[in-house]
């Protein structure tokens, strides 16, 4: 499969727990993006990487959120001390160096109880 | 601050009834404007990229146009399978590759 993959597809957790999501981009795509999407809204930008460098992080993102992309391949998004307001679909996308179109994964749906 | 506003929020059409979706944007400088389609429970799927005012792109029943302040997605003779949420997004030329999405227009096409 040559598409963007995300794991897990669904996550249910209790408030206060930490969660980590993984994204595997399309190979040779050097840019990787993380978004959060709630019902009826468009994707909200969280952060993006160019290779292994995290170039921008949304000011809306609290310190409880952190993302990494070691070696410029897969990426992880961690949410510490989850809150009910973190419940959303977390989307990952990647893009090829000379093209701007982003290819999205299927998303990870997080439910915080 | 970069902003994207889409209208209408929802649009109901009969099969074959052409219409247009609007995307108004505010950026310091436009690097690119994007249209995506999103089906329920799935990630967005890329449709078009527009870079400068006057540019137009077409794909099957869809045509995207761009002015200095807004973009339109024209749907000609839609079919029920065109039912989806259509998302507009922008990248500011001063902001790297940060991408700002609008809330989308939910399109329903009835047979």
Interface residues (C-beta under 8 A of the other chain):
Chain A: X4 X31 X33 X35 X40 X41 X42 X43 X44 X45 X48 X50 X55 X56 X91 X93 X95 X100 X101 X102 X103 X104 X105 X106 X107
Chain B: X4 X6 X31 X32 X34 X36 X42 X43 X44 X45 X46 X49 X87 X89 X91 X95 X96 X97 X98 X99 X100 X101 X102 X103 X104
